[in-house]
Amino acid sequence: MASRTSGKGSQGTAGTAKPRAGRTTDAAKKAVPAKKTVGKKSAPAKKAPAKKAAAKKTAAPKPAPSPTGGVYRLARALWLGLAHTVGAMFRGIGRGAKGLDPAHRKDGLALLLLGLALVVAAGTWSNLRGPVGDLVEMLVTGAFGRLDLLAPLLLGAIAVRLILYPEKPEANGRIVIGLSALVIGVLGQVHIACGSPGRDEGTEAMQDAGGLIGWVASKPLIFMMGEVLAVPLLVLLTVFGLLVVTATPVNAIPQRLRLLGSKLGLVDAERESGIDGTEDEERYDEQWRESLPGRPRRSSPRRRDEPADAYGPDLPEQEALERRKRPRRPSVQPAMGREMDAVDVAAAAAAALDGAVLNGMPPSPLVADLTRDVTADRQRVASPVPTAREPEGTGPKPQDSRRMPQEPAAKGSVPDLTKPAPDDSQPLPPRAEQLQLSGDITYSLPSLDLLERGGPGKTRSAANDAVVASLTNVFMEFKVDAAVTGFTRGPTVTRYEVELGPAVKVERITALTKNIAYAVASPDVRIISPIPGKSAVGIEIPNTDREMVNLGDVLRLADAAEDDHPMLVALGKDVEGGYVMANLAKMPHVLVAGATGSGKSSCINCLITSVMIRATPEDVRMVLVDPKRVELTAYEGIPHLITPIITNPKRAAEALQWVVREMDLRYDDLAAFGYRHIDDFNQAVRNGKVKPPEGSERELQPYPYLLVIVDELADLMMVAPRDVEDAIVRITQLARAAGIHLVLATQRPSVDVVTGLIKANVPSRLAFATSSLADSRVILDQPGAEKLIGKGDGLFLPMGANKPTRMQGAFVTEAEVAAVVQHCKDQMAPVFRDDVVVGSKQKKEIDEDIGDDLDLLCQAAELVVSTQFGSTSMLQRKLRVGFAKAGRLMDLMESRNIVGPSEGSKARDVLVKPDELDGVLAVIRGETHS
């Protein structure tokens, strides 16, 4: 009761105090008799002081309101509003700075440090007056003491390093740590040398010694161990800082000193020339910059033609570096310790492919060896390319030991993956000269100057570092023990290599496909598990800055110049940056498929242009089938054509039948003269080893390669599916040894167009972007093409390869094609064969008699003769035609003496035996006269 009363009295002070006090007193008086009935006489005596106190408290006058309260609240509100406004402004600037290029951020930090160094130098060197000078003297001189003159030099050195070496951010932490240890050790020694003044002796005494830093570094050591032990410890700290700044391990100090002596001329340089595993940081930076534009492949071995002593790695240093690199990958959990750790991890992981330092250490001797290999390769590539007609032993040798192992019949790549196109001073390919053809015809191959040159490819960009950071974050968020160990950048996509930790399933990476696509903001993510030839998982992500691959760059390669085979064609550039070339004679047939706009037509143009630039009409003849009538019209009239461009699907089927007959004729000659391949037969003819039989008037000549290109297979299969399929199957089964090669292109790779027989006999496949997974399985027998991004992005599966190679198809412009075609037309007029398709006179006779029913009539004749049953109803069922069409077919066969006259409801007699069927079909087609 007393506490409740007291509480009410206290509340009454805020309002009218007297009425509340009166009510409270009356309540207290009523409470006293109640206590008397209980028999406690001491209660009133105890309550009296409480009542007096309450009365005294409530009677206290209310303090007058302070006039400064409103001003305070107003000032507080203004201050908070200003703070919120400034904070919002800076947050907006920060959000806008997120899209700033990392290079600009580094330059901004460097310029900020440089400006700070100028201000500190003005305050310490020239006694700058004013508030800024006083602040600099208080902070810098108070912290560094006598060595305050060196503070601007340190800031300037750090700023210059950030400007000169922005590509090595991982070394900045090492340098800052080393400089900090160096400064603390030196200032501690200076402070001890000046008598170790303390704070009780005044600020000026500390400024004349080692400053606040020197006092903090030396005072605890002197207090615990005395000056005798404090000085050696500070000396060790100074030496440690110096070693960390110069990136020198302790066991490499003698070699560094000898190297320094050789540079200063104190030691014989020739005697110390073998010590190149202990270069200073400037040498490492030069090697780093040299390795960026020409990164060697990870699987490229060291050249065997150079002695190992030429590299001269220092074994103690190598062992120390190996001990530091013994963990195969950094731990996943500690990688997020700081705010910028994701960027650091990304930079370190991306730099691993370039031979970057690990944990701030310089590159290992093995990386230095690879860097020297790249430099030596560039010097060798810069030498003139030897022509094919030079004798052996002259000119530089091709660097086969550095070349990647080629897949069968497919891939030619160069060791220097990002090598720019050869300069104008480079000699042309060996076959680009005037050649003497039969009949005293001089033919000049088109010059490569007709094709445009492209610039060097990129090896790394800020987008790649951002993707590495995103992948690292995904692995850490889902707690997957994996790390990005490097990447290879191609013109269209970049393949990031991911190594897994112990007992980590590959399925954990493949299950994160959608999460990775979300993290990198790209739906076209393709995971390869594993990368062929490597124990790593590949993640292919499209580049935001795609590059174009020019046909001229591929044909200017040394590999293309050294190989004079006329069927060598340029395809493009793979995901590792190596150029891809293929020999059509070894493929030997290829299926090119892709949706509209995927790059299929550009690939066909590159194939034809490559053949025109490298081969004469005596080397290669072509049959071009263009049912679309617009794709291949640019090549009309070139001397390589054996017949005008075929646009009628029916005549295309006839042309394929002619190719079959030509193949049979070539096999007859091979069998008659005892040769197994057309190349051997042609060489024997040129050497005069093959002569026609006695009494024969035939003049033997080498057979040219015959290249048959069908631009749209679906149109042919719609018109005459049976004849086209039979001809294609027969050509692909037997035509390789006869020098006949087939290129089939289609934008509708369905099972009714690319049948099982065609797929079984066309071993090489080139798939561009498809619209569905089913189309990808039809072309490649596996998924993958449905995830391509179009515009030349393709998967090349050569004969004998297990997995396709992702590549960016080469591109040739219409102007370049027109220039090459015009050059070929100026050299020679085309010479056509009359027997490739049915002649005009025969075609007119067939139109008058048979019309458009030639294919149906051939099928009906084959059906009737093979079954020896001439029935109109059978033709209706088997050929799926109406009664009128079946009756007309029966009348046509009666007019050609294939069946007898009608006998009512009975079947007609068949007058032709099954062994006479081929002759009857030839008569129907107009190939021979009856």
MOFENFEN-V402055 format. One record per backbone hydrogen bond with DSSP energy under -1.0 kcal/mol. CO is the residue of the C=O (numbers start at 1). NH is the residue of the N-H. E is the energy in kcal/mol with one decimal. If there is no record, write none. Layout:
co=<CO:CO>
nh=<NH:NH>
e=<E:E>
//
This chain:
co=<1:2:3:4:5:6:7:8:11:12:17:18:19:20:21:22:23:24:25:26:27:31:32:33:35:42:43:44:47:48:49:50:51:52:53:54:55:57:66:68:69:70:71:72:73:74:75:76:77:78:79:80:81:82:83:84:85:86:87:88:89:90:91:92:93:97:101:102:103:104:105:106:107:108:109:110:111:112:113:114:115:116:117:118:119:120:121:130:131:132:133:134:135:136:136:139:140:141:142:143:144:145:147:150:151:152:153:154:155:156:157:158:159:160:161:165:168:169:171:172:173:174:175:176:177:178:179:180:181:182:183:184:185:186:187:188:189:190:191:192:199:202:203:204:206:209:210:211:212:213:214:215:218:219:220:221:221:226:227:229:230:231:232:233:234:235:236:237:238:239:240:241:242:243:249:250:252:253:254:255:256:257:258:259:260:261:261:272:274:280:281:282:283:284:285:286:287:288:297:307:308:308:314:315:316:317:318:319:320:321:332:333:334:340:341:342:343:344:345:346:347:351:358:364:365:366:367:368:369:370:371:372:373:374:375:376:377:378:387:391:398:400:407:415:416:423:429:431:435:441:443:447:448:461:462:463:464:465:466:467:468:469:470:471:472:473:474:475:480:481:483:486:488:491:492:493:494:495:496:497:498:499:501:505:506:506:507:509:510:512:513:514:515:516:517:523:526:528:531:534:536:537:538:539:540:541:549:550:551:552:554:557:558:559:565:567:569:571:572:573:574:578:580:580:582:583:589:590:591:592:593:595:597:598:599:600:601:602:603:604:605:606:607:608:609:610:611:616:616:619:621:622:623:624:625:626:632:633:635:638:640:642:646:648:649:650:651:652:653:654:655:656:657:658:659:660:661:662:663:664:665:666:667:668:669:670:677:678:679:680:681:682:683:684:693:705:706:707:708:709:710:713:714:715:716:720:721:722:723:724:725:726:727:728:729:730:731:735:736:737:739:741:742:743:744:745:746:748:750:750:753:755:756:764:765:766:767:769:772:773:774:775:776:777:784:785:785:792:794:795:796:797:798:805:806:807:808:811:813:814:815:816:817:818:819:820:821:822:823:824:839:840:841:842:843:844:845:846:846:850:853:854:855:856:857:858:859:860:861:862:863:864:864:869:870:871:872:873:874:875:882:883:884:885:886:887:888:889:890:891:893:894:898:903:908:909:913:914:916:917:918:919:920:921:922>
nh=<5:6:7:8:9:10:11:12:14:15:21:22:23:24:25:26:27:28:29:30:31:35:36:37:40:46:47:48:51:52:53:54:55:56:57:58:59:60:69:72:73:74:75:76:77:78:79:80:81:82:83:84:85:86:87:88:89:90:91:92:93:94:95:96:97:100:105:106:107:108:109:110:111:112:113:114:115:116:117:118:119:120:121:122:123:124:125:134:135:136:137:138:139:140:141:143:144:145:212:213:147:148:150:154:155:156:157:158:159:160:161:162:163:164:165:168:171:172:175:176:177:178:179:180:181:182:183:184:185:186:187:188:189:190:191:192:193:194:196:195:202:206:207:208:211:146:214:215:216:217:218:219:222:223:224:225:226:230:231:233:234:235:236:237:238:239:240:241:242:243:244:245:246:248:252:253:256:257:258:259:260:261:262:263:264:266:267:275:276:284:285:286:287:288:289:290:291:292:300:310:311:312:318:319:320:321:322:323:324:325:335:336:337:344:345:346:347:348:349:350:351:356:361:368:369:370:371:372:373:374:375:376:377:378:379:380:381:382:390:394:400:403:410:417:419:426:432:433:443:437:435:450:451:465:466:467:468:469:470:471:472:473:474:475:476:477:478:480:482:501:499:497:495:547:543:490:541:488:539:485:537:483:504:508:509:510:511:512:513:516:517:518:519:520:522:525:540:538:534:536:531:498:528:496:526:494:811:554:555:556:557:561:562:563:568:584:582:810:580:808:577:574:571:572:569:586:764:744:766:746:768:598:791:792:603:604:605:606:607:608:609:610:611:612:613:614:615:619:620:705:707:642:709:646:711:629:635:636:638:641:622:833:626:652:653:654:655:656:657:658:659:660:661:662:663:664:665:666:667:668:669:670:671:672:673:675:681:682:683:684:685:686:687:689:696:621:741:623:743:625:745:717:718:719:720:724:725:726:727:728:729:730:731:732:733:734:735:740:739:678:706:708:590:710:592:713:594:750:753:754:755:759:760:591:797:593:795:595:776:777:778:779:780:781:787:770:788:809:807:767:805:765:801:796:575:794:573:551:817:818:819:820:821:822:823:824:825:826:827:828:843:844:845:846:847:848:849:850:851:853:857:858:859:860:861:862:863:864:865:866:867:868:869:871:908:875:876:877:878:879:886:887:888:889:890:891:892:893:894:895:898:897:911:906:870:900:916:917:920:921:922:923:924:925:927>
e=<-2.2:-2.4:-2.1:-2.2:-2.3:-2.0:-1.8:-2.0:-1.4:-1.1:-2.1:-2.5:-2.3:-1.9:-2.0:-2.2:-1.8:-1.6:-2.1:-2.0:-1.1:-1.0:-1.3:-1.8:-1.5:-1.4:-1.7:-1.5:-2.2:-2.2:-2.5:-2.5:-2.6:-2.7:-2.4:-2.7:-1.5:-1.1:-1.1:-2.3:-2.4:-2.4:-2.6:-2.7:-2.3:-2.5:-2.5:-2.5:-2.4:-2.5:-2.5:-2.6:-2.2:-2.6:-2.7:-2.6:-2.2:-2.4:-2.6:-2.2:-2.1:-2.6:-2.5:-2.1:-1.7:-1.4:-1.8:-2.3:-2.3:-2.6:-2.3:-2.4:-2.7:-2.1:-2.3:-2.3:-2.5:-2.3:-2.3:-1.8:-2.1:-2.6:-2.5:-2.4:-1.8:-2.0:-2.7:-2.4:-2.4:-2.6:-2.4:-2.4:-2.5:-2.2:-1.0:-1.6:-3.2:-2.0:-3.0:-2.0:-1.6:-1.4:-1.5:-2.0:-2.2:-2.6:-2.5:-2.3:-2.2:-2.6:-2.2:-2.1:-1.6:-2.6:-2.8:-1.2:-1.0:-1.1:-2.1:-2.5:-2.3:-2.4:-2.8:-2.3:-2.4:-2.4:-2.8:-2.6:-2.3:-2.3:-2.6:-2.1:-1.8:-2.5:-2.3:-2.0:-2.5:-1.5:-2.4:-1.5:-1.1:-1.2:-2.3:-1.7:-2.2:-2.9:-1.7:-2.3:-2.5:-2.3:-2.2:-2.5:-2.7:-2.4:-2.2:-3.1:-1.0:-1.8:-1.8:-1.7:-2.2:-2.2:-2.5:-2.2:-2.0:-2.5:-2.6:-2.2:-2.1:-2.4:-2.4:-2.3:-2.0:-2.4:-1.2:-1.5:-2.2:-2.5:-2.5:-2.5:-2.6:-2.5:-2.3:-1.9:-2.0:-2.4:-1.4:-1.4:-1.4:-1.9:-2.6:-2.1:-2.4:-2.6:-2.4:-2.3:-2.0:-1.0:-1.3:-1.1:-1.3:-1.1:-2.5:-2.7:-2.2:-2.6:-2.5:-2.1:-1.6:-1.8:-1.0:-1.1:-1.3:-2.2:-3.3:-2.2:-2.9:-2.8:-2.7:-2.7:-2.3:-2.6:-1.2:-2.0:-2.2:-2.2:-2.3:-2.2:-2.2:-2.1:-2.1:-2.7:-2.5:-2.2:-1.8:-2.0:-2.9:-2.1:-1.2:-1.5:-1.9:-1.1:-1.6:-1.3:-1.6:-1.8:-1.7:-2.3:-3.2:-3.9:-3.5:-1.5:-1.6:-1.5:-2.0:-2.0:-2.3:-2.1:-2.1:-2.8:-2.4:-2.2:-2.2:-2.3:-2.0:-2.7:-2.0:-3.0:-2.0:-2.9:-2.3:-3.0:-2.6:-2.3:-3.3:-2.3:-2.3:-2.3:-2.1:-2.1:-2.9:-1.9:-1.3:-1.1:-1.3:-1.9:-2.0:-1.4:-1.2:-2.8:-2.5:-2.1:-2.2:-2.4:-2.0:-1.4:-3.4:-3.0:-2.4:-1.3:-2.9:-2.6:-3.4:-2.7:-2.2:-2.4:-2.1:-1.1:-2.1:-1.1:-1.2:-1.7:-2.3:-1.5:-1.4:-2.4:-2.3:-2.7:-3.0:-3.4:-1.5:-3.1:-2.3:-1.7:-3.1:-1.6:-1.4:-2.5:-2.9:-1.9:-3.0:-1.7:-1.2:-2.5:-1.7:-2.0:-2.3:-2.1:-2.1:-2.3:-2.5:-2.4:-1.8:-2.2:-2.1:-1.7:-2.2:-1.2:-2.1:-3.0:-2.9:-2.4:-2.6:-2.5:-2.8:-1.1:-1.6:-1.5:-1.5:-1.6:-2.8:-2.8:-3.4:-1.9:-1.7:-1.5:-2.3:-2.1:-1.7:-2.0:-2.1:-1.8:-1.9:-2.8:-2.3:-2.0:-2.2:-2.1:-2.2:-1.9:-1.8:-2.4:-2.5:-2.1:-2.3:-2.3:-1.8:-2.6:-2.2:-2.1:-2.1:-2.4:-1.9:-2.4:-1.9:-3.2:-2.7:-2.5:-2.9:-2.8:-2.4:-2.2:-1.4:-1.2:-2.3:-2.3:-2.2:-2.4:-2.4:-2.6:-2.6:-2.2:-2.5:-2.8:-1.6:-1.6:-2.8:-2.4:-1.6:-1.9:-2.7:-2.8:-2.1:-2.9:-3.6:-2.0:-1.4:-2.4:-1.1:-2.8:-1.2:-2.5:-2.1:-2.0:-3.1:-2.0:-2.9:-3.1:-1.3:-2.1:-1.8:-1.9:-2.7:-1.2:-1.4:-1.4:-1.2:-3.1:-2.5:-2.6:-2.9:-2.5:-1.8:-3.0:-1.3:-2.9:-2.0:-1.7:-2.1:-2.6:-2.1:-2.3:-2.7:-2.3:-1.9:-2.1:-2.5:-2.1:-1.1:-1.6:-2.4:-1.8:-1.9:-2.3:-2.0:-2.1:-1.9:-2.5:-2.5:-1.1:-2.7:-2.4:-2.2:-2.7:-2.7:-2.4:-2.2:-2.7:-2.6:-2.0:-1.7:-1.8:-1.0:-1.1:-3.0:-1.5:-1.9:-2.0:-3.0:-2.2:-2.3:-2.6:-2.2:-2.3:-2.0:-2.0:-2.4:-2.1:-1.8:-2.2:-2.9:-1.5:-2.3:-1.2:-1.2:-2.8:-1.7:-1.4:-1.8:-2.6:-2.0:-1.9:-2.2:-2.3:-2.0>
//
